[in-house]
Amino acid sequence: IGIDDFEAKRSPTGKYRTTPLGGLFARAQGGFFHDGRFATYLDVVNHYDNHFHLNLTQSQKNDLVEYLKSL
C-alpha cells in the first residue's frame, strides 16, 4: 500500500494496528495515516490516488474527504 513495514515490525503480531475510522475527524489533532505523515485527509487521498493510479477527479477526492469526515 505504499508504506514501509517499520510499524508492523514493532507490533507483537507483526501486523499494522490502524486507527478505527469512526470518529476520526473528531479526534484528529494533526497528522493522518499510520504514522501521521500527512497533514490533511486530502493528502492521504492523494497518496492513494497516486499510488494505485486511481485517477480520481478533484470532485471525487473532495467527496471522499467529506465522507471520511462524516464517519
N, CA, C and O atoms as a printed pandas DataFrame, in Angstrom:
     atom_number atom_name residue_name chain_id  residue_number  x_coord  y_coord  z_coord
0              1         N          ILE        A               1    0.819   -1.214    0.000
1              2        CA          ILE        A               1    0.000    0.000    0.000
2              3         C          ILE        A               1    0.852    1.263    0.000
3              4         O          ILE        A               1    0.344    2.358    0.243
4              5         N          GLY        A               2    2.116    1.117   -0.265
5              6        CA          GLY        A               2    2.968    2.290   -0.396
6              7         C          GLY        A               2    3.549    2.794    0.904
7              8         O          GLY        A               2    3.921    3.964    0.990
8              9         N          ILE        A               3    3.640    1.945    1.927
9             10        CA          ILE        A               3    4.245    2.356    3.185
10            11         C          ILE        A               3    5.297    1.328    3.583
11            12         O          ILE        A               3    5.294    0.196    3.098
12            13         N          ASP        A               4    6.195    1.739    4.472
13            14        CA          ASP        A               4    7.210    0.797    4.922
14            15         C          ASP        A               4    6.640   -0.104    6.027
15            16         O          ASP        A               4    5.519    0.102    6.491
16            17         N          ASP        A               5    7.409   -1.080    6.430
17            18        CA          ASP        A               5    6.924   -2.033    7.424
18            19         C          ASP        A               5    7.462   -1.766    8.828
19            20         O          ASP        A               5    7.402   -2.644    9.689
20            21         N          PHE        A               6    7.980   -0.579    9.063
21            22        CA          PHE        A               6    8.560   -0.240   10.358
22            23         C          PHE        A               6    7.571   -0.449   11.499
23            24         O          PHE        A               6    7.899   -1.098   12.492
24            25         N          GLU        A               7    6.372    0.092   11.368
25            26        CA          GLU        A               7    5.374   -0.018   12.437
26            27         C          GLU        A               7    4.937   -1.462   12.642
27            28         O          GLU        A               7    4.770   -1.899   13.781
28            29         N          ALA        A               8    4.750   -2.198   11.571
29            30        CA          ALA        A               8    4.324   -3.591   11.703
30            31         C          ALA        A               8    5.381   -4.422   12.425
31            32         O          ALA        A               8    5.048   -5.278   13.245
32            33         N          LYS        A               9    6.629   -4.177   12.130
33            34        CA          LYS        A               9    7.705   -4.938   12.765
34            35         C          LYS        A               9    7.768   -4.680   14.276
35            36         O          LYS        A               9    8.271   -5.516   15.026
36            37         N          ARG        A              10    7.266   -3.538   14.718
37            38        CA          ARG        A              10    7.302   -3.192   16.140
38            39         C          ARG        A              10    6.169   -3.834   16.930
39            40         O          ARG        A              10    6.236   -3.892   18.158
40            41         N          SER        A              11    5.134   -4.315   16.255
41            42        CA          SER        A              11    3.977   -4.854   16.970
42            43         C          SER        A              11    4.208   -6.322   17.336
43            44         O          SER        A              11    4.970   -7.016   16.664
44            45         N          PRO        A              12    3.556   -6.793   18.394
45            46        CA          PRO        A              12    3.717   -8.193   18.805
46            47         C          PRO        A              12    3.246   -9.185   17.743
47            48         O          PRO        A              12    3.771  -10.295   17.656
48            49         N          THR        A              13    2.270   -8.796   16.945
49            50        CA          THR        A              13    1.723   -9.709   15.940
50            51         C          THR        A              13    2.391   -9.566   14.584
51            52         O          THR        A              13    2.185  -10.395   13.697
52            53         N          GLY        A              14    3.197   -8.510   14.418
53            54        CA          GLY        A              14    3.825   -8.257   13.134
54            55         C          GLY        A              14    2.881   -7.644   12.122
55            56         O          GLY        A              14    3.171   -7.628   10.926
56            57         N          LYS        A              15    1.740   -7.133   12.601
57            58        CA          LYS        A              15    0.744   -6.522   11.722
58            59         C          LYS        A              15    0.523   -5.070   12.129
59            60         O          LYS        A              15    0.781   -4.682   13.268
60            61         N          TYR        A              16    0.046   -4.288   11.189
61            62        CA          TYR        A              16   -0.278   -2.898   11.474
62            63         C          TYR        A              16   -1.500   -2.808   12.364
63            64         O          TYR        A              16   -2.444   -3.585   12.220
64            65         N          ARG        A              17   -1.479   -1.874   13.269
65            66        CA          ARG        A              17   -2.642   -1.550   14.084
66            67         C          ARG        A              17   -3.131   -0.203   13.590
67            68         O          ARG        A              17   -2.517    0.828   13.865
68            69         N          THR        A              18   -4.227   -0.213   12.867
69            70        CA          THR        A              18   -4.739    1.032   12.318
70            71         C          THR        A              18   -5.779    1.630   13.242
71            72         O          THR        A              18   -6.467    0.912   13.967
72            73         N          THR        A              19   -5.889    2.930   13.212
73            74        CA          THR        A              19   -6.885    3.633   13.994
74            75         C          THR        A              19   -8.256    3.392   13.386
75            76         O          THR        A              19   -8.411    3.508   12.170
76            77         N          PRO        A              20   -9.252    3.060   14.192
77            78        CA          PRO        A              20  -10.606    2.923   13.651
78            79         C          PRO        A              20  -11.046    4.232   13.006
79            80         O          PRO        A              20  -10.739    5.313   13.509
80            81         N          LEU        A              21  -11.760    4.131   11.903
81            82        CA          LEU        A              21  -12.171    5.334   11.192
82            83         C          LEU        A              21  -13.307    6.076   11.890
83            84         O          LEU        A              21  -13.407    7.297   11.770
84            85         N          GLY        A              22  -14.149    5.371   12.607
85            86        CA          GLY        A              22  -15.277    6.023   13.273
86            87         C          GLY        A              22  -14.812    7.096   14.243
87            88         O          GLY        A              22  -14.021    6.813   15.143
88            89         N          GLY        A              23  -15.284    8.306   14.076
89            90        CA          GLY        A              23  -14.932    9.410   14.953
90            91         C          GLY        A              23  -13.540    9.964   14.737
91            92         O          GLY        A              23  -13.058   10.756   15.547
92            93         N          LEU        A              24  -12.888    9.564   13.662
93            94        CA          LEU        A              24  -11.521   10.003   13.406
94            95         C          LEU        A              24  -11.409   11.520   13.325
95            96         O          LEU        A              24  -10.478   12.107   13.876
96            97         N          PHE        A              25  -12.363   12.158   12.636
97            98        CA          PHE        A              25  -12.293   13.608   12.463
98            99         C          PHE        A              25  -12.398   14.330   13.805
99           100         O          PHE        A              25  -11.722   15.333   14.029
100          101         N          ALA        A              26  -13.239   13.821   14.685
101          102        CA          ALA        A              26  -13.420   14.469   15.990
102          103         C          ALA        A              26  -12.165   14.353   16.853
103          104         O          ALA        A              26  -11.909   15.220   17.689
104          105         N          ARG        A              27  -11.390   13.305   16.662
105          106        CA          ARG        A              27  -10.178   13.088   17.458
106          107         C          ARG        A              27   -8.939   13.687   16.822
107          108         O          ARG        A              27   -7.897   13.783   17.471
108          109         N          ALA        A              28   -9.033   14.083   15.588
109          110        CA          ALA        A              28   -7.849   14.499   14.835
110          111         C          ALA        A              28   -7.242   15.778   15.393
111          112         O          ALA        A              28   -7.923   16.790   15.557
112          113         N          GLN        A              29   -5.959   15.710   15.677
113          114        CA          GLN        A              29   -5.233   16.889   16.131
114          115         C          GLN        A              29   -3.974   17.069   15.305
115          116         O          GLN        A              29   -2.982   17.626   15.774
116          117         N          GLY        A              30   -4.026   16.598   14.083
117          118        CA          GLY        A              30   -2.879   16.713   13.190
118          119         C          GLY        A              30   -2.344   15.344   12.834
119          120         O          GLY        A              30   -2.463   14.391   13.605
120          121         N          GLY        A              31   -1.764   15.262   11.677
121          122        CA          GLY        A              31   -1.141   14.034   11.236
122          123         C          GLY        A              31   -2.095   12.881   10.996
123          124         O          GLY        A              31   -2.660   12.322   11.936
124          125         N          PHE        A              32   -2.270   12.531    9.747
125          126        CA          PHE        A              32   -3.100   11.390    9.380
126          127         C          PHE        A              32   -2.220   10.329    8.752
127          128         O          PHE        A              32   -1.110   10.624    8.309
128          129         N          PHE        A              33   -2.688    9.134    8.708
129          130        CA          PHE        A              33   -2.005    7.953    8.178
130          131         C          PHE        A              33   -1.448    7.204    9.379
131          132         O          PHE        A              33   -1.513    7.716   10.497
132          133         N          HIS        A              34   -0.915    6.032    9.187
133          134        CA          HIS        A              34   -0.484    5.221   10.323
134          135         C          HIS        A              34    0.626    5.891   11.136
135          136         O          HIS        A              34    0.777    5.612   12.325
136          137         N          ASP        A              35    1.386    6.754   10.514
137          138        CA          ASP        A              35    2.492    7.397   11.222
138          139         C          ASP        A              35    2.368    8.913   11.272
139          140         O          ASP        A              35    3.313    9.599   11.661
140          141         N          GLY        A              36    1.214    9.443   10.883
141          142        CA          GLY        A              36    0.986   10.879   10.963
142          143         C          GLY        A              36    1.698   11.705    9.922
143          144         O          GLY        A              36    1.853   12.913   10.101
144          145         N          ARG        A              37    2.134   11.095    8.845
145          146        CA          ARG        A              37    2.949   11.826    7.858
146          147         C          ARG        A              37    2.165   12.789    6.989
147          148         O          ARG        A              37    2.762   13.657    6.353
148          149         N          PHE        A              38    0.837   12.663    6.941
149          150        CA          PHE        A              38    0.039   13.548    6.095
150          151         C          PHE        A              38   -0.740   14.541    6.955
151          152         O          PHE        A              38   -1.346   14.168    7.959
152          153         N          ALA        A              39   -0.715   15.786    6.553
153          154        CA          ALA        A              39   -1.342   16.850    7.335
154          155         C          ALA        A              39   -2.857   16.886    7.190
155          156         O          ALA        A              39   -3.549   17.349    8.097
156          157         N          THR        A              40   -3.380   16.414    6.081
157          158        CA          THR        A              40   -4.819   16.502    5.825
158          159         C          THR        A              40   -5.346   15.200    5.238
159          160         O          THR        A              40   -4.585   14.362    4.752
160          161         N          TYR        A              41   -6.666   15.051    5.294
161          162        CA          TYR        A              41   -7.303   13.908    4.627
162          163         C          TYR        A              41   -7.002   13.939    3.135
163          164         O          TYR        A              41   -6.748   12.898    2.530
164          165         N          LEU        A              42   -7.029   15.110    2.549
165          166        CA          LEU        A              42   -6.775   15.223    1.115
166          167         C          LEU        A              42   -5.376   14.723    0.767
167          168         O          LEU        A              42   -5.186   14.110   -0.284
168          169         N          ASP        A              43   -4.406   14.971    1.622
169          170        CA          ASP        A              43   -3.061   14.444    1.390
170          171         C          ASP        A              43   -3.070   12.918    1.354
171          172         O          ASP        A              43   -2.388   12.312    0.528
172          173         N          VAL        A              44   -3.841   12.295    2.251
173          174        CA          VAL        A              44   -3.940   10.834    2.275
174          175         C          VAL        A              44   -4.619   10.329    1.008
175          176         O          VAL        A              44   -4.150    9.377    0.383
176          177         N          VAL        A              45   -5.720   10.967    0.632
177          178        CA          VAL        A              45   -6.436   10.573   -0.586
178          179         C          VAL        A              45   -5.523   10.711   -1.797
179          180         O          VAL        A              45   -5.503    9.833   -2.660
180          181         N          ASN        A              46   -4.776   11.791   -1.871
181          182        CA          ASN        A              46   -3.841   11.982   -2.994
182          183         C          ASN        A              46   -2.773   10.893   -3.013
183          184         O          ASN        A              46   -2.386   10.420   -4.081
184          185         N          HIS        A              47   -2.301   10.500   -1.848
185          186        CA          HIS        A              47   -1.305    9.418   -1.778
186          187         C          HIS        A              47   -1.854    8.142   -2.410
187          188         O          HIS        A              47   -1.206    7.537   -3.264
188          189         N          TYR        A              48   -3.050    7.737   -1.989
189          190        CA          TYR        A              48   -3.632    6.511   -2.534
190          191         C          TYR        A              48   -3.999    6.662   -4.004
191          192         O          TYR        A              48   -3.871    5.716   -4.782
192          193         N          ASP        A              49   -4.450    7.839   -4.378
193          194        CA          ASP        A              49   -4.785    8.080   -5.784
194          195         C          ASP        A              49   -3.536    7.910   -6.656
195          196         O          ASP        A              49   -3.593    7.291   -7.719
196          197         N          ASN        A              50   -2.425    8.456   -6.204
197          198        CA          ASN        A              50   -1.179    8.342   -6.959
198          199         C          ASN        A              50   -0.617    6.924   -6.916
199          200         O          ASN        A              50   -0.188    6.390   -7.939
200          201         N          HIS        A              51   -0.618    6.322   -5.742
201          202        CA          HIS        A              51   -0.004    5.002   -5.588
202          203         C          HIS        A              51   -0.746    3.923   -6.381
203          204         O          HIS        A              51   -0.125    3.061   -7.003
204          205         N          PHE        A              52   -2.060    3.979   -6.353
205          206        CA          PHE        A              52   -2.861    2.965   -7.039
206          207         C          PHE        A              52   -3.343    3.412   -8.409
207          208         O          PHE        A              52   -4.111    2.701   -9.057
208          209         N          HIS        A              53   -2.902    4.582   -8.860
209          210        CA          HIS        A              53   -3.278    5.107  -10.180
210          211         C          HIS        A              53   -4.804    5.099  -10.368
211          212         O          HIS        A              53   -5.318    4.605  -11.372
212          213         N          LEU        A              54   -5.512    5.660   -9.376
213          214        CA          LEU        A              54   -6.971    5.655   -9.401
214          215         C          LEU        A              54   -7.550    6.692  -10.348
215          216         O          LEU        A              54   -8.675    6.544  -10.827
216          217         N          ASN        A              55   -6.792    7.728  -10.615
217          218        CA          ASN        A              55   -7.244    8.809  -11.498
218          219         C          ASN        A              55   -8.553    9.426  -11.034
219          220         O          ASN        A              55   -9.459    9.665  -11.833
220          221         N          LEU        A              56   -8.643    9.682   -9.735
221          222        CA          LEU        A              56   -9.833   10.330   -9.190
222          223         C          LEU        A              56   -9.880   11.787   -9.628
223          224         O          LEU        A              56   -8.846   12.444   -9.743
224          225         N          THR        A              57  -11.084   12.284   -9.870
225          226        CA          THR        A              57  -11.241   13.706  -10.165
226          227         C          THR        A              57  -11.158   14.479   -8.858
227          228         O          THR        A              57  -11.270   13.896   -7.779
228          229         N          GLN        A              58  -10.964   15.778   -8.951
229          230        CA          GLN        A              58  -10.919   16.596   -7.731
230          231         C          GLN        A              58  -12.241   16.506   -6.984
231          232         O          GLN        A              58  -12.263   16.491   -5.753
232          233         N          SER        A              59  -13.335   16.446   -7.718
233          234        CA          SER        A              59  -14.649   16.318   -7.094
234          235         C          SER        A              59  -14.766   14.996   -6.328
235          236         O          SER        A              59  -15.299   14.969   -5.218
236          237         N          GLN        A              60  -14.281   13.922   -6.902
237          238        CA          GLN        A              60  -14.311   12.626   -6.233
238          239         C          GLN        A              60  -13.435   12.631   -4.982
239          240         O          GLN        A              60  -13.803   12.065   -3.953
240          241         N          LYS        A              61  -12.284   13.269   -5.080
241          242        CA          LYS        A              61  -11.405   13.376   -3.920
242          243         C          LYS        A              61  -12.085   14.163   -2.805
243          244         O          LYS        A              61  -12.050   13.764   -1.641
244          245         N          ASN        A              62  -12.701   15.280   -3.169
245          246        CA          ASN        A              62  -13.394   16.095   -2.169
246          247         C          ASN        A              62  -14.541   15.327   -1.534
247          248         O          ASN        A              62  -14.755   15.417   -0.325
248          249         N          ASP        A              63  -15.284   14.570   -2.343
249          250        CA          ASP        A              63  -16.378   13.753   -1.811
250          251         C          ASP        A              63  -15.847   12.708   -0.838
251          252         O          ASP        A              63  -16.450   12.473    0.209
252          253         N          LEU        A              64  -14.731   12.086   -1.174
253          254        CA          LEU        A              64  -14.141   11.081   -0.297
254          255         C          LEU        A              64  -13.681   11.698    1.016
255          256         O          LEU        A              64  -13.867   11.104    2.078
256          257         N          VAL        A              65  -13.089   12.867    0.953
257          258        CA          VAL        A              65  -12.664   13.567    2.173
258          259         C          VAL        A              65  -13.873   13.863    3.050
259          260         O          VAL        A              65  -13.830   13.636    4.259
260          261         N          GLU        A              66  -14.943   14.362    2.460
261          262        CA          GLU        A              66  -16.156   14.663    3.243
262          263         C          GLU        A              66  -16.752   13.405    3.834
263          264         O          GLU        A              66  -17.266   13.431    4.952
264          265         N          TYR        A              67  -16.693   12.301    3.101
265          266        CA          TYR        A              67  -17.166   11.025    3.642
266          267         C          TYR        A              67  -16.342   10.616    4.862
267          268         O          TYR        A              67  -16.900   10.240    5.893
268          269         N          LEU        A              68  -15.030   10.690    4.746
269          270        CA          LEU        A              68  -14.169   10.331    5.863
270          271         C          LEU        A              68  -14.461   11.188    7.098
271          272         O          LEU        A              68  -14.453   10.692    8.225
272          273         N          LYS        A              69  -14.716   12.459    6.875
273          274        CA          LYS        A              69  -15.019   13.360    7.981
274          275         C          LYS        A              69  -16.362   13.032    8.628
275          276         O          LYS        A              69  -16.593   13.372    9.788
276          277         N          SER        A              70  -17.237   12.378    7.889
277          278        CA          SER        A              70  -18.573   12.080    8.423
278          279         C          SER        A              70  -18.615   10.809    9.272
279          280         O          SER        A              70  -19.599   10.565    9.971
280          281         N          LEU        A              71  -17.571   10.012    9.219
281          282        CA          LEU        A              71  -17.574    8.741    9.947
282          283         C          LEU        A              71  -17.496    8.942   11.446
283          284         O          LEU        A              71  -17.490    7.969   12.200
